[in-house]
Amino acid sequence: MNTQDLHAGAENLLFRCGGLAAGDRLLVLREDPALGYYDAGICDAILECARSRQIETTVQTLPFDPMGTELPDALIREMETADRTLFLSRTGDQVRFNAAMHHIHPIMSYALDAEMLASGFGRADYAGFVALKNAVNGLMSAAEHIHVTCQLGTDFSGPGAQFPKAKAADVSVVRFPMSVFAPVPAQGFSGTLIQDGFLVGTGSKFYDPYGCTLREPLAVHFKDNTLSGFSGHPMDVHCAEMHYAKVGEMFGLDPLTMHSWHAGIHPGCAFTAPASQSFERWSGSAFGNPRLLHFHTCGDYAPGEISLNVLDPTIRVDGVAVWDKGVLRPETIPGGAEVLARYPSVKAVFDAPEQQVGQGANGRLSAS
């Protein structure tokens, strides 16, 4: 790993994303590296970069609560006094839809280790991906018809995303890197999603088992905001029905709810190990690659408690394949070509997209 690349990733996070300047105060809320989710190297690199630019830094190791209880009032007050708060902790993901975070705007890092920060995922200009996200939001909002397919048989469709009226939930934290567009409400969509490999959690709460393995691709049928059933291998259908029922009972919610969906927009995002090696880390980082589309289900809120994932989606917006078998084509998005021209580092990751998104030995999202 190149030290200069690691420093460049830290600068991208602190200055292009965080807007920090000399004399500002940064509060870093880190998860204990011993838990195996964030490594120590990413925190060390960020602190070194910040202090080299005369940014006052404070670091706290935040206890991790799998159920994501509310942050203590004293910590919220401390976050309010900092110029910027950075979560190197899953806690930041758990509060990403919490309205109480709106006025604080903490940063949640989906780069989980020094290697990810030093890669194109961490270094590609943050502002460029914000511009791309806004362009995609505009495209989805103006669309009359959206149709999603995949090679395993996914086939669902619906109207353009009604962001202004329906106010589809976007996050209350600042995401780094910016790697998805605003969730598209499921209302008005219907069809079938083919889930390969496993069912997995969303990062909202961490329950056991967090992942439910499947023998064969599972067809998930839905209409509007309701899952209407599963078909496939009988044991997989039974597994899915029991898993949804268990998670719904665990949290006192209607399990057969389909809230919203979105896909990755950052080709620099990679997950180099099989997803089954750590379902928790996979679900918390790999989703930013355009090869993945995911639904928020099991709860009438984003992100829900169970994520459904499609590998290599084709997303046609008014007949145009904006995602073509997992390849995002910025030139099909109004303003997309201008983003690439303005931000060479963004163009660079599109020119050489990462292909590893946690596939197993068979090249699919298998659980082995």
KOLTOR-380077 format. One record per residue (C-alpha): residue number from 1; residue in three letters; chain; x, y, z. Coordinates in Angstrom, 3 decimals. Each point is the difference from the previous one (the first is absolute). Layout:
BEGIN
(NUM ALA A (X Y Z))
...
This chain:
BEGIN
(1 MET A (0.000 0.000 0.000))
(2 ASN A (1.358 3.386 -1.052))
(3 THR A (0.413 2.475 2.882))
(4 GLN A (-0.725 2.928 -2.306))
(5 ASP A (-3.250 -1.614 -1.113))
(6 LEU A (-1.013 -0.543 3.613))
(7 HIS A (0.717 3.653 0.806))
(8 ALA A (-1.981 1.065 -3.084))
(9 GLY A (-2.981 -2.051 1.178))
(10 ALA A (0.179 1.623 3.435))
(11 GLU A (0.162 3.455 -1.579))
(12 ASN A (-3.027 -0.795 -2.143))
(13 LEU A (-1.959 -0.982 3.111))
(14 LEU A (1.113 2.884 2.230))
(15 PHE A (0.011 2.884 -2.445))
(16 ARG A (-2.120 -0.731 -3.077))
(17 CYS A (-2.629 -1.860 2.005))
(18 GLY A (0.444 1.476 3.482))
(19 GLY A (0.804 3.560 -1.011))
(20 LEU A (2.499 0.289 2.841))
(21 ALA A (2.673 2.686 0.268))
(22 ALA A (2.915 0.767 2.306))
(23 GLY A (-1.221 0.776 3.497))
(24 ASP A (-3.193 -2.046 -0.312))
(25 ARG A (-0.881 -2.758 2.461))
(26 LEU A (-0.570 -3.564 -1.148))
(27 LEU A (-1.650 -2.594 2.240))
(28 VAL A (0.695 -3.595 -1.069))
(29 LEU A (-2.313 -2.666 1.395))
(30 ARG A (1.682 -3.297 -0.673))
(31 GLU A (-1.013 -3.602 0.458))
(32 ASP A (2.439 -2.256 1.815))
(33 PRO A (2.187 -1.535 -2.767))
(34 ALA A (-0.049 -3.264 1.957))
(35 LEU A (-3.595 -0.475 -1.162))
(36 GLY A (1.356 -0.535 -3.526))
(37 TYR A (-2.203 2.490 -1.854))
(38 TYR A (2.253 3.096 -0.352))
(39 ASP A (3.754 -0.435 0.073))
(40 ALA A (2.307 2.207 2.056))
(41 GLY A (1.860 1.213 -3.092))
(42 ILE A (-2.820 2.158 -1.373))
(43 CYS A (-0.350 1.912 3.266))
(44 ASP A (3.760 0.500 0.296))
(45 ALA A (0.240 1.342 -3.561))
(46 ILE A (-2.860 2.462 0.487))
(47 LEU A (1.357 1.283 3.302))
(48 GLU A (3.494 0.442 -1.446))
(49 CYS A (-1.362 1.923 -2.968))
(50 ALA A (-2.226 2.200 2.180))
(51 ARG A (2.732 0.894 2.458))
(52 SER A (2.424 0.780 -2.815))
(53 ARG A (-2.471 2.667 -1.115))
(54 GLN A (-0.465 1.489 3.491))
(55 ILE A (-3.421 -1.490 0.609))
(56 GLU A (-0.691 -0.635 3.672))
(57 THR A (-0.989 -3.651 0.403))
(58 THR A (-1.748 -1.911 2.748))
(59 VAL A (-0.484 -3.756 -0.175))
(60 GLN A (-2.461 -2.114 1.936))
(61 THR A (-0.516 -3.740 -0.194))
(62 LEU A (-3.740 -0.405 -0.191))
(63 PRO A (-1.548 -3.136 1.496))
(64 PHE A (-1.820 -1.888 -2.744))
(65 ASP A (-3.641 -0.865 0.674))
(66 PRO A (-1.316 -2.600 -2.470))
(67 MET A (-3.546 1.275 0.530))
(68 GLY A (0.939 3.634 -0.664))
(69 THR A (-1.446 1.809 2.995))
(70 GLU A (-0.128 3.799 0.087))
(71 LEU A (3.255 1.900 0.468))
(72 PRO A (0.532 1.432 3.503))
(73 ASP A (-0.994 3.666 0.384))
(74 ALA A (3.505 0.877 1.209))
(75 LEU A (1.521 -1.426 -3.179))
(76 ILE A (-2.466 1.859 -2.202))
(77 ARG A (0.926 3.254 1.757))
(78 GLU A (3.676 -0.743 -0.624))
(79 MET A (-0.754 -0.695 -3.676))
(80 GLU A (-1.802 3.346 -0.193))
(81 THR A (3.071 1.858 1.247))
(82 ALA A (2.364 -1.598 -2.522))
(83 ASP A (0.407 1.474 -3.460))
(84 ARG A (-0.331 -3.509 -1.379))
(85 THR A (-0.676 -3.458 1.432))
(86 LEU A (1.259 -3.090 -1.809))
(87 PHE A (-1.380 -3.472 0.667))
(88 LEU A (2.451 -2.830 -0.501))
(89 SER A (-2.649 -2.136 1.618))
(90 ARG A (-3.128 -1.896 -1.013))
(91 THR A (-1.853 2.266 2.400))
(92 GLY A (0.162 2.705 -2.664))
(93 ASP A (-1.777 -2.323 -2.409))
(94 GLN A (-2.656 -0.796 2.586))
(95 VAL A (-0.874 3.695 0.443))
(96 ARG A (0.210 0.900 -3.690))
(97 PHE A (-3.781 0.469 -0.317))
(98 ASN A (-0.357 1.660 3.421))
(99 ALA A (-1.439 3.516 -0.360))
(100 ALA A (1.876 1.069 3.147))
(101 MET A (3.193 -0.141 -2.065))
(102 HIS A (-1.228 2.553 -2.577))
(103 HIS A (1.500 3.044 1.710))
(104 ILE A (3.260 -1.781 0.885))
(105 HIS A (0.753 -1.587 -3.392))
(106 PRO A (2.540 -2.539 1.243))
(107 ILE A (2.036 -1.869 -2.600))
(108 MET A (-0.443 -3.746 -0.260))
(109 SER A (2.932 -1.779 -1.638))
(110 TYR A (-0.848 -2.970 -2.214))
(111 ALA A (3.715 -0.415 -0.638))
(112 LEU A (0.674 -2.578 2.697))
(113 ASP A (3.763 -0.315 -0.090))
(114 ALA A (3.147 1.729 -1.167))
(115 GLU A (0.022 -1.963 -3.259))
(116 MET A (-3.473 1.237 -0.943))
(117 LEU A (0.904 3.582 0.929))
(118 ALA A (3.109 -0.141 -2.183))
(119 SER A (-1.853 -1.514 -2.973))
(120 GLY A (-1.956 1.820 -2.682))
(121 PHE A (-3.009 -0.380 2.294))
(122 GLY A (1.597 2.280 2.587))
(123 ARG A (1.954 2.288 -2.327))
(124 ALA A (-2.527 0.811 -2.762))
(125 ASP A (-1.173 3.584 0.511))
(126 TYR A (-2.882 0.061 2.472))
(127 ALA A (-1.572 3.051 -1.632))
(128 GLY A (-0.070 -1.800 -3.330))
(129 PHE A (-2.033 -2.870 1.400))
(130 VAL A (-2.375 2.396 1.742))
(131 ALA A (-0.562 1.617 -3.392))
(132 LEU A (-0.570 -3.414 -1.564))
(133 LYS A (-2.414 -1.016 2.756))
(134 ASN A (-2.004 3.194 -0.536))
(135 ALA A (-0.089 -0.663 -3.734))
(136 VAL A (-1.312 -3.531 0.575))
(137 ASN A (-2.615 1.291 2.451))
(138 GLY A (-1.158 2.448 -2.652))
(139 LEU A (-0.161 -2.734 -2.631))
(140 MET A (-2.016 -2.331 2.235))
(141 SER A (-2.352 2.759 1.090))
(142 ALA A (-0.730 1.105 -3.586))
(143 ALA A (-0.473 -3.553 -1.298))
(144 GLU A (-3.360 -1.289 -1.108))
(145 HIS A (0.914 -3.692 0.142))
(146 ILE A (2.798 -2.021 1.629))
(147 HIS A (0.585 -3.665 -0.859))
(148 VAL A (2.535 -2.203 1.814))
(149 THR A (1.223 -3.427 -1.146))
(150 CYS A (2.950 -2.303 0.634))
(151 GLN A (1.419 -3.109 -1.623))
(152 LEU A (-1.431 -2.275 2.709))
(153 GLY A (-3.553 1.164 -0.768))
(154 THR A (-0.661 3.133 2.053))
(155 ASP A (-2.786 1.945 -1.692))
(156 PHE A (-1.830 2.874 1.675))
(157 SER A (-1.167 3.401 -1.098))
(158 GLY A (-1.802 3.119 1.077))
(159 PRO A (-0.267 3.765 -0.384))
(160 GLY A (2.715 2.592 0.399))
(161 ALA A (1.103 0.704 3.554))
(162 GLN A (-2.335 2.495 1.617))
(163 PHE A (2.689 1.601 2.175))
(164 PRO A (-1.498 3.509 0.399))
(165 LYS A (-3.496 -1.188 0.891))
(166 ALA A (0.641 -3.322 1.704))
(167 LYS A (3.153 1.260 1.723))
(168 ALA A (1.837 -3.283 -0.295))
(169 ALA A (2.317 -0.290 2.970))
(170 ASP A (3.562 1.099 -0.542))
(171 VAL A (2.523 -0.153 2.804))
(172 SER A (0.561 2.512 2.794))
(173 VAL A (3.746 -0.596 0.020))
(174 VAL A (2.570 0.919 -2.628))
(175 ARG A (1.120 -3.151 -1.791))
(176 PHE A (3.614 -0.470 -0.980))
(177 PRO A (0.594 -1.026 -2.663))
(178 MET A (-3.245 1.041 -1.675))
(179 SER A (-1.032 -3.244 -1.630))
(180 VAL A (-3.802 -0.251 -0.404))
(181 PHE A (-2.864 2.213 -1.128))
(182 ALA A (-3.090 0.729 2.121))
(183 PRO A (-2.193 -3.067 0.623))
(184 VAL A (-2.817 -0.415 -2.517))
(185 PRO A (-3.345 -0.690 1.749))
(186 ALA A (-1.348 -3.479 -0.740))
(187 GLN A (-3.546 1.349 -0.372))
(188 GLY A (-1.098 -0.500 -3.600))
(189 PHE A (2.599 -2.691 -0.716))
(190 SER A (-0.814 -3.673 -0.412))
(191 GLY A (1.582 -3.159 -1.317))
(192 THR A (2.611 -2.524 1.045))
(193 LEU A (3.466 0.358 1.461))
(194 ILE A (2.404 -2.941 -0.153))
(195 GLN A (2.036 -0.224 3.184))
(196 ASP A (3.143 -2.074 -0.356))
(197 GLY A (2.087 -1.484 2.793))
(198 PHE A (-1.435 1.422 3.201))
(199 LEU A (-2.308 2.381 1.798))
(200 VAL A (1.849 2.543 2.121))
(201 GLY A (-0.551 2.880 2.415))
(202 THR A (0.108 3.696 -0.860))
(203 GLY A (2.342 1.461 2.621))
(204 SER A (-2.926 1.338 2.015))
(205 LYS A (0.220 -2.712 2.643))
(206 PHE A (2.348 -2.948 0.323))
(207 TYR A (-1.932 -3.116 0.956))
(208 ASP A (0.822 -3.707 -0.082))
(209 PRO A (0.037 -1.513 -2.540))
(210 TYR A (0.813 3.112 -2.014))
(211 GLY A (0.113 -1.949 -3.254))
(212 CYS A (-2.252 -2.802 -1.234))
(213 THR A (1.633 -2.203 -2.640))
(214 LEU A (-1.898 -1.273 -3.063))
(215 ARG A (0.602 -3.129 -2.043))
(216 GLU A (-1.203 1.442 -3.304))
(217 PRO A (-1.098 3.405 -1.350))
(218 LEU A (-3.245 0.965 1.756))
(219 ALA A (-2.832 1.862 -1.753))
(220 VAL A (-1.452 2.757 2.180))
(221 HIS A (-3.334 1.275 -1.281))
(222 PHE A (-1.352 3.393 0.989))
(223 LYS A (-2.530 2.680 -0.817))
(224 ASP A (0.246 3.566 1.271))
(225 ASN A (1.121 -0.150 3.627))
(226 THR A (-0.799 -3.653 0.618))
(227 LEU A (1.936 -3.228 -0.472))
(228 SER A (-2.561 -2.415 -1.427))
(229 GLY A (2.006 -3.221 0.170))
(230 PHE A (3.085 -2.040 -0.820))
(231 SER A (0.606 -2.774 -2.531))
(232 GLY A (2.931 -2.281 -0.673))
(233 HIS A (1.610 -2.894 1.868))
(234 PRO A (-2.497 -1.090 2.709))
(235 MET A (2.626 0.244 2.730))
(236 ASP A (0.942 3.514 -1.135))
(237 VAL A (-3.660 1.074 0.005))
(238 HIS A (-0.383 -1.394 3.522))
(239 CYS A (3.245 1.673 1.106))
(240 ALA A (-1.097 3.387 -1.375))
(241 GLU A (-3.468 -0.215 1.543))
(242 MET A (1.403 -0.952 3.391))
(243 HIS A (2.772 2.603 -0.129))
(244 TYR A (-2.394 2.835 -0.845))
(245 ALA A (-2.452 -1.138 2.681))
(246 LYS A (2.743 -0.243 2.622))
(247 VAL A (1.472 3.432 -0.731))
(248 GLY A (-3.462 1.567 -0.116))
(249 GLU A (-0.899 -1.509 3.364))
(250 MET A (3.354 0.997 1.459))
(251 PHE A (-0.636 3.688 -0.700))
(252 GLY A (-3.791 0.108 0.104))
(253 LEU A (-0.529 0.952 -3.639))
(254 ASP A (-1.807 -1.252 -3.087))
(255 PRO A (2.680 -2.121 -1.663))
(256 LEU A (-1.512 -0.117 -3.488))
(257 THR A (0.590 3.653 -0.796))
(258 MET A (1.945 1.336 -2.984))
(259 HIS A (1.044 3.588 0.681))
(260 SER A (2.426 1.232 -2.679))
(261 TRP A (2.971 -0.860 -2.192))
(262 HIS A (3.116 1.511 -1.529))
(263 ALA A (3.218 -1.044 -1.732))
(264 GLY A (3.692 0.819 0.273))
(265 ILE A (1.559 2.859 -1.957))
(266 HIS A (3.689 -0.329 1.013))
(267 PRO A (2.044 -2.389 -2.194))
(268 GLY A (2.981 0.429 2.330))
(269 CYS A (-1.820 -1.917 2.747))
(270 ALA A (1.296 -3.547 0.458))
(271 PHE A (-0.457 -2.866 2.433))
(272 THR A (2.856 -2.392 -0.614))
(273 ALA A (-1.014 -2.904 2.281))
(274 PRO A (-3.043 -2.256 -0.470))
(275 ALA A (-3.033 1.607 1.624))
(276 SER A (-0.439 -3.082 2.184))
(277 GLN A (3.289 0.795 1.732))
(278 SER A (-1.770 2.887 1.739))
(279 PHE A (-3.615 0.713 -0.879))
(280 GLU A (0.146 3.021 2.309))
(281 ARG A (2.937 1.658 -1.768))
(282 TRP A (-1.356 -0.918 -3.443))
(283 SER A (-3.420 1.529 0.610))
(284 GLY A (1.654 3.099 1.441))
(285 SER A (2.296 0.826 -2.907))
(286 ALA A (-0.401 -1.976 -3.244))
(287 PHE A (-3.362 1.563 -0.939))
(288 GLY A (1.712 3.074 -1.506))
(289 ASN A (1.202 -1.878 -3.085))
(290 PRO A (-2.324 0.331 -3.049))
(291 ARG A (0.012 -3.794 -0.287))
(292 LEU A (-2.375 -0.084 2.985))
(293 LEU A (-3.578 1.177 0.491))
(294 HIS A (-1.713 -0.502 3.330))
(295 PHE A (-3.477 0.262 1.509))
(296 HIS A (-0.876 1.102 3.541))
(297 THR A (-2.519 -2.552 1.290))
(298 CYS A (-1.453 -1.318 3.265))
(299 GLY A (-1.116 3.354 1.398))
(300 ASP A (-1.932 2.948 -1.410))
(301 TYR A (3.033 2.257 0.299))
(302 ALA A (3.442 0.313 -1.511))
(303 PRO A (2.136 -2.030 0.255))
(304 GLY A (-2.324 -2.654 1.429))
(305 GLU A (1.547 -3.075 1.606))
(306 ILE A (0.578 -2.384 -2.939))
(307 SER A (1.802 0.971 -3.196))
(308 LEU A (-0.750 -1.658 -3.340))
(309 ASN A (2.827 0.248 -2.511))
(310 VAL A (0.208 -0.324 -3.783))
(311 LEU A (3.336 -0.596 -1.716))
(312 ASP A (0.645 1.689 -3.353))
(313 PRO A (-3.350 1.736 -0.459))
(314 THR A (-1.118 1.608 -3.226))
(315 ILE A (-1.989 3.130 0.889))
(316 ARG A (-1.852 1.520 -2.928))
(317 VAL A (-1.273 3.512 0.546))
(318 ASP A (-2.577 0.896 -2.664))
(319 GLY A (1.460 -2.747 -2.170))
(320 VAL A (3.676 0.955 0.419))
(321 ALA A (2.315 -2.483 1.754))
(322 VAL A (1.660 2.365 2.494))
(323 TRP A (1.364 -3.054 1.827))
(324 ASP A (0.822 -2.728 -2.519))
(325 LYS A (0.701 -3.373 1.676))
(326 GLY A (1.588 1.761 2.942))
(327 VAL A (1.846 2.669 -1.994))
(328 LEU A (-1.112 3.556 0.750))
(329 ARG A (0.104 2.158 -3.141))
(330 PRO A (0.359 3.662 1.080))
(331 GLU A (-0.326 1.230 -3.580))
(332 THR A (-3.681 -1.065 0.089))
(333 ILE A (-0.707 2.285 2.973))
(334 PRO A (-0.689 3.698 -0.650))
(335 GLY A (3.122 1.743 1.283))
(336 GLY A (1.908 -3.270 0.460))
(337 ALA A (2.537 0.605 -2.763))
(338 GLU A (0.689 3.459 1.433))
(339 VAL A (0.742 -1.549 3.405))
(340 LEU A (2.622 -2.295 -1.521))
(341 ALA A (1.542 2.873 -1.943))
(342 ARG A (0.190 2.200 3.099))
(343 TYR A (1.348 -2.648 2.391))
(344 PRO A (2.817 -2.120 -1.507))
(345 SER A (0.225 -2.178 3.117))
(346 VAL A (-3.651 -0.956 -0.419))
(347 LYS A (0.566 -0.821 -3.668))
(348 ALA A (2.979 -2.153 1.003))
(349 VAL A (-2.106 -2.382 2.099))
(350 PHE A (-2.593 -0.243 -2.767))
(351 ASP A (2.759 -0.814 -2.488))
(352 ALA A (1.278 -2.828 2.234))
(353 PRO A (-2.944 -1.163 2.133))
(354 GLU A (0.471 -2.430 2.859))
(355 GLN A (-1.531 -3.394 -0.695))
(356 GLN A (0.290 -1.653 3.406))
(357 VAL A (-3.181 0.471 2.030))
(358 GLY A (0.134 -3.043 2.268))
(359 GLN A (-0.718 -2.739 -2.545))
(360 GLY A (0.748 -3.581 0.924))
(361 ALA A (2.109 -2.442 -1.984))
(362 ASN A (-2.855 -0.442 -2.496))
(363 GLY A (-0.053 3.718 -0.810))
(364 ARG A (-3.432 0.488 1.569))
(365 LEU A (-1.184 1.317 3.350))
(366 SER A (0.216 -3.446 1.500))
(367 ALA A (0.435 -0.610 3.681))
(368 SER A (3.048 -2.208 -0.505))
